[in-house]
Amino acid sequence: MTLQVKTEFATDAGRLIEAAIDWLEPVFREIRARERINQRRVLKAFQLAGVAETDLAGSTGYGYGDPGREKLEQIYATLFGTEAALVRPQIASGTHALTALLFGLLRPGDHLILGAGLPYETLQRVIWGPAAGNLSEYGVDAQVVPPKEDGRIDVEAILARVTPNTRMIMIQRSRGYEGGASHTIEELAQAARRLKAGAPGVLLAVDNCYGEFVELYEPTQVGFDLAAGSLTKNPGGGLAPSGGYIVGPAEAVEQVAARVTAPGIGLAVGPTLGLIRSMMQGLFVAPHVVSQALQGSVLVSWVMEALGFPVRPRWHEPRTELVQQVVLGDPEAVVAFCRGIQAASPVDSRAHPVAAQLPGYRDPVIMAAGTFVLGSSIEMSADGPMRPPYAVYVQGGLSLGHVALALERAIQELLQLGRIPDDRWRAAWARLEAPADVGSSGRPESF
């Protein structure tokens, strides 16, 4: 008996996406090659730690002597090339992890340089307020150094602002809502060498959110002292239900741990509450999940650019993080796109996202995230502030297949809104016939 296979993509948007997936295969192949290298690194780190079934039981109460927690932190330290790591489910977000890092290491009178422009809006509140308990209330002076016009870190400008009180220089790896450039490992390595030479003794820290396992090295392997991030993003692999990490020198990590728990207690306590299995398994599959999400970001970039929308980064440009910016141009289009992403989600697919004022943001923000873990951005999600240029920031995707389906639904919503005229469809299909041309709209010879 011959079975009839139903066509997977029955819409015009779906057929374009299916063709784009085939066309982008050389790019995807390179991403999968990096995945295999990172998977080998992770496997080796697990084996070096000697993880056993008995380590996955977890702990309650104080969490004294939790072998699974200790081995997980050993694995993180190995992967990031640092002396120590603090990895806890009690750290609720990337902002929480960065806050612990800042308050753990900075003291009254210290000077902090934010060396890649303004950080995420939530972290701006942590540093300057107006929320109570911000860094400025404790006498920490923070100064912003914008990037160069091309988006690269302005090392000369940073060094010109270093004072005897400068304790830390922090770089945000991801582009964030400000829409600036993200910073590759190569750029971070070059910056670290020059900053270490010009400002010896100053701590170099990285907000590593969205960047883990995208490239072959992490910032702390190329000269930065500290990095922090969230387990509901890349390193949680879509399985960790909560958590964050800080990695760096042992003394610095102990100081941060004293902020997370209490002075004199530090790393010694912290129950894993039955979550250690998910945290470990999520880390183990993270290289694959990040690879799937990264392929999804490239797909979104190619398709949306082909349909006439400005994107950043473009599909063929080097990537160091998962976030994909798509400029839609007006608030109605942003809502429609997010409505499509939400409708194609496995959880809360019947919900209709609306923009709202959220804690830590100056403008209303719309978020589409029908995720198994609330707020997870390694799962397929899209969000953005309701202000010009009216861009959405697409990230995550546990599988390329789900990203494709969600993108199809989002494009259908834009079609119903009348935002994609016929000439854009013709131009998009024409791009699939274009000859190879590195750096333009054609298929690259290498990625």
C-alpha positions in Angstrom: 0.0 0.0 0.0 1.3 3.5 -0.9 0.7 6.2 1.7 0.0 9.7 0.5 2.2 12.2 2.3 0.4 15.4 3.0 2.2 18.5 1.9 3.7 20.1 5.0 3.4 23.7 3.9 0.1 24.5 2.2 0.3 28.3 2.2 2.3 30.7 0.0 4.3 31.6 3.1 5.0 28.0 3.9 6.2 27.2 0.5 8.5 30.1 0.5 9.9 29.0 3.9 10.3 25.4 2.7 12.3 26.6 -0.3 14.4 28.9 1.8 15.3 26.1 4.2 16.6 24.1 1.2 18.5 27.1 -0.2 20.1 27.9 3.2 21.4 24.3 3.7 25.1 25.3 3.3 24.7 27.8 6.1 22.9 25.3 8.3 25.6 22.7 7.6 28.3 25.1 9.1 26.1 25.8 12.1 25.7 22.0 12.7 29.5 21.6 12.4 30.0 24.0 15.3 27.3 22.2 17.2 29.2 19.0 17.1 32.4 20.7 18.4 30.5 22.3 21.3 28.7 19.0 22.0 32.1 17.3 22.4 33.2 20.0 24.8 30.1 19.6 26.9 30.4 15.8 27.0 34.0 16.0 28.0 33.1 18.4 30.9 30.5 16.0 32.2 32.9 13.1 32.1 35.6 15.1 33.8 33.2 15.9 36.6 32.3 12.2 36.9 28.5 12.8 37.0 26.7 9.7 38.4 23.0 8.8 38.7 23.2 9.5 42.4 24.1 13.1 41.7 20.7 13.8 40.1 18.7 13.3 43.3 19.0 16.9 44.4 18.6 18.4 47.8 16.2 20.3 50.1 16.5 22.7 53.0 19.9 24.3 53.2 21.3 22.1 50.4 24.5 21.2 52.3 26.8 18.9 50.5 24.7 18.6 47.3 27.0 16.6 45.0 24.9 17.3 41.9 25.1 21.1 42.4 28.8 20.9 43.0 29.4 18.9 39.9 27.2 21.1 37.8 29.2 24.2 38.9 32.4 22.3 38.1 31.1 21.6 34.6 30.3 25.3 34.1 33.7 26.3 35.3 35.3 23.8 32.9 33.2 25.0 29.9 33.9 28.6 30.6 37.5 28.2 31.4 37.2 29.7 34.9 38.3 28.8 38.4 34.7 28.7 39.8 31.0 28.9 39.0 27.8 29.7 40.8 24.8 28.0 39.2 21.6 28.1 41.1 17.9 27.6 40.3 17.1 30.4 42.8 18.6 33.0 40.3 15.4 33.9 38.4 16.7 35.7 35.3 19.7 37.1 33.5 19.0 40.5 35.2 19.0 38.7 38.5 22.4 37.1 37.8 23.9 40.3 36.6 22.6 42.2 39.6 24.2 39.6 41.9 27.5 40.0 40.0 27.4 43.8 40.3 26.3 44.0 44.0 28.7 41.2 44.9 31.8 42.9 43.5 31.2 46.6 43.6 31.5 48.8 46.8 30.7 52.4 47.6 33.0 54.7 45.7 33.7 52.2 43.0 33.5 53.2 39.3 31.7 51.0 36.8 32.2 51.4 33.0 29.5 50.1 30.7 31.6 49.7 27.6 29.0 48.8 25.0 26.5 51.5 25.4 23.3 51.4 27.5 22.5 47.9 28.9 19.1 46.3 28.8 16.4 48.6 30.3 15.9 46.2 33.3 19.6 46.6 34.1 19.4 50.3 33.8 16.9 50.3 36.7 19.3 48.2 38.7 22.2 50.6 38.2 20.5 54.1 38.2 16.9 53.5 39.5 14.4 54.9 40.1 13.7 51.6 41.8 14.8 51.4 45.4 18.1 49.7 46.2 19.8 50.5 43.0 23.6 50.7 42.7 23.7 54.5 42.6 22.1 54.6 46.1 25.1 52.6 47.4 27.6 55.1 46.0 28.6 53.3 42.9 29.3 55.6 39.9 28.4 54.1 36.6 29.4 55.6 33.2 28.3 54.6 29.7 30.7 54.5 26.8 28.8 54.2 23.5 30.2 51.9 20.8 31.8 53.3 17.6 29.7 54.2 14.7 30.2 50.8 13.2 28.9 49.2 16.4 32.3 47.9 17.6 33.6 48.4 21.2 35.4 51.7 21.5 38.4 50.6 23.5 40.2 53.9 23.3 37.1 55.7 24.7 36.8 53.2 27.5 40.4 53.5 28.6 40.1 57.3 28.5 37.4 57.0 31.2 39.3 54.7 33.5 40.1 56.3 36.9 41.8 55.0 40.0 38.4 54.0 41.3 37.4 52.0 38.3 36.6 48.5 39.5 34.8 46.9 36.6 34.2 47.2 32.8 31.1 45.4 31.6 30.2 44.6 28.1 26.8 43.4 26.9 27.3 40.8 24.2 23.7 40.9 22.8 22.3 43.8 20.8 19.3 44.3 23.1 16.3 46.6 22.4 18.6 49.5 21.6 19.3 47.7 18.3 23.0 48.1 18.3 25.6 45.5 17.2 26.3 42.3 19.1 29.9 41.5 19.9 31.6 38.5 18.5 34.2 36.4 20.4 36.9 37.7 18.1 36.0 41.3 18.9 35.8 40.5 22.6 39.2 38.8 22.6 40.8 41.9 20.9 39.1 44.2 23.3 40.1 42.1 26.4 43.8 42.2 25.4 43.8 45.9 25.0 41.8 46.6 28.1 44.0 44.3 30.2 47.1 46.1 29.0 45.6 49.6 29.5 43.7 49.0 32.7 45.4 46.2 34.7 43.6 45.2 37.8 40.2 46.2 36.5 37.7 43.4 36.3 36.3 42.6 32.8 32.7 41.2 32.9 30.3 40.1 30.1 26.5 39.9 30.0 26.5 36.6 28.1 22.8 36.2 27.6 21.8 34.7 24.3 25.5 34.0 23.5 26.3 30.6 25.0 27.3 27.9 22.5 26.7 30.1 19.5 30.5 30.3 18.8 33.3 27.9 19.8 34.5 29.9 22.7 33.0 31.8 25.6 34.2 35.3 26.6 36.0 34.0 29.7 38.1 31.8 27.5 39.5 34.8 25.6 40.4 37.2 28.3 37.3 38.3 30.2 37.3 37.6 34.0 33.5 37.1 34.5 30.4 36.2 32.7 26.8 35.8 33.7 23.6 34.5 32.1 20.3 32.8 32.4 19.4 29.1 32.3 16.0 29.9 30.7 18.1 31.0 27.7 20.9 29.0 25.9 22.6 26.9 28.6 19.3 25.6 30.0 18.6 23.8 26.7 14.9 24.4 27.1 14.7 22.0 30.0 15.9 24.0 33.0 12.8 25.5 34.6 14.7 28.3 36.2 18.2 29.4 37.1 21.2 31.6 36.3 25.0 31.4 36.5 28.0 33.5 37.2 31.5 32.2 36.3 34.9 33.7 37.0 37.8 33.7 39.5 37.2 31.8 42.7 37.4 34.8 45.0 35.1 36.8 42.8 32.5 34.0 42.6 32.6 33.6 46.3 31.9 37.3 46.8 28.9 37.0 44.4 27.7 33.9 46.2 27.7 35.9 49.4 25.3 38.3 47.8 23.0 35.5 46.5 23.0 33.7 49.9 24.7 35.4 52.8 28.2 36.5 53.9 30.0 33.6 55.5 27.7 31.1 53.8 28.3 31.8 50.1 28.6 28.7 48.0 28.0 26.2 50.8 24.2 26.4 50.7 21.5 26.3 48.0 19.0 23.5 47.6 18.4 22.2 44.1 14.9 21.1 45.0 14.6 18.3 42.4 15.7 20.5 39.5 19.3 19.3 39.2 18.4 16.6 36.6 16.7 19.2 34.3 19.6 21.7 34.8 22.2 19.0 33.9 20.2 17.5 31.0 19.4 20.9 29.7 23.1 21.9 29.6 24.0 18.6 27.9 21.5 19.2 25.0 22.2 23.0 24.9 24.6 22.8 21.9 21.9 21.1 19.8 19.1 23.3 20.9 21.2 26.4 20.3 22.0 25.1 16.9 18.4 24.6 16.1 17.5 28.1 17.3 20.4 29.6 15.4 19.3 28.0 12.2 15.9 29.4 12.9 17.3 32.9 13.3 19.0 32.7 10.0 15.8 31.5 8.4 13.8 34.3 9.9 16.4 36.8 8.7 16.5 35.5 5.1 12.7 35.2 4.7 11.8 38.6 6.3 14.5 40.4 4.3 13.3 38.7 1.1 9.9 40.1 1.9 11.2 43.6 2.2 11.7 44.1 5.9 15.0 45.4 7.3 16.7 42.8 9.5 19.8 42.7 11.7 21.9 40.7 11.4 21.4 39.7 7.8 21.3 36.0 7.1 24.9 35.7 5.9 26.5 37.8 8.6 28.5 36.3 11.5 26.4 35.6 14.6 27.4 35.6 18.2 24.0 35.4 19.8 20.4 34.2 19.0 18.5 37.5 18.8 17.2 38.4 15.4 15.8 42.0 14.9 13.1 42.5 12.2 11.9 46.1 11.6 8.2 46.0 10.8 7.7 49.8 10.8 4.4 50.3 12.6 2.8 49.1 15.8 0.0 47.2 14.1 2.5 45.1 12.2 4.4 44.4 15.4 1.2 43.2 17.1 0.2 41.1 14.1 3.6 39.4 13.9 3.6 38.6 17.7 0.0 37.3 17.4 1.2 34.9 14.7 4.1 33.6 16.9 1.8 33.2 19.8 -0.9 31.3 17.8 1.8 28.9 16.6 2.9 28.1 20.1 2.4 24.8 22.0 1.3 26.6 25.2 -1.3 29.4 25.4 -1.9 29.3 21.6 -5.3 30.9 22.2 -3.9 33.9 23.9 -3.7 37.2 22.1 -0.6 39.2 23.1 -1.0 42.9 23.7 1.5 45.6 24.6 1.6 46.5 28.3 3.8 48.5 30.6 6.1 46.0 32.3 8.4 46.5 35.3 11.9 47.7 34.2 10.9 49.1 30.8 10.2 52.7 29.8 7.8 51.9 27.0 5.0 49.3 26.6 6.4 46.0 25.5 4.6 43.2 23.6 5.7 39.6 24.2 4.8 36.4 22.3 6.0 33.4 24.2 3.8 30.3 24.3 6.6 28.4 26.2 6.7 25.5 28.5 9.0 27.5 30.8 7.4 30.9 31.6 9.6 33.6 30.0 12.0 31.2 28.3 13.7 32.7 25.4 15.5 29.6 24.2 12.0 28.5 23.2 10.4 30.2 20.2 9.5 33.8 21.2 9.2 37.3 19.9 9.0 40.6 21.7 9.7 44.3 21.4 9.1 47.8 22.8 6.3 49.8 21.2 8.4 52.6 19.9 10.0 53.5 16.6 11.3 51.8 14.5 8.7 49.3 15.7 11.0 46.2 15.6 10.4 42.7 16.9 13.2 40.7 18.4 12.9 37.0 17.6 14.8 34.4 19.5 14.8 30.8 20.4 13.2 27.8 18.9 13.7 24.2 20.3 13.5 23.0 16.7 14.0 24.5 13.3 10.7 22.9 12.3 8.8 24.9 15.0 10.5 28.1 14.0 9.4 27.5 10.4 5.8 26.9 11.4 5.7 30.0 13.7 7.2 32.2 11.0 4.6 30.9 8.5 1.8 31.9 10.9 3.4 35.3 11.6 3.7 36.1 7.9 0.1 35.1 7.4 -0.9 37.6 10.0 1.1 40.3 8.1 -0.6 39.3 4.9 -4.0 39.7 6.4 -3.0 43.2 7.6 -1.9 44.1 4.0 1.8 44.6 4.9 3.2 42.3 2.2 2.2 43.4 -1.4 2.4 41.1 -4.4 5.7 42.6 -5.7 7.4 41.6 -2.5 6.4 38.0 -3.0 7.8 38.1 -6.6 11.0 39.6 -5.3 11.4 36.9 -2.6 11.0 34.0 -5.1 13.4 35.8 -7.4 16.1 35.7 -4.7 15.9 32.0 -4.6 17.1 32.0 -8.3 19.9 34.4 -7.7 23.5 33.3 -8.4 25.9 32.8 -5.4 27.3 36.1 -4.3 29.0 36.4 -0.9 27.9 39.4 1.0 24.8 40.2 -0.9 21.5 38.3 -1.3 23.0 35.2 -2.9 24.2 31.9 -1.3 27.7 32.2 0.2 30.5 29.9 -0.6 31.2 29.7 3.1 29.7 30.8 6.3 
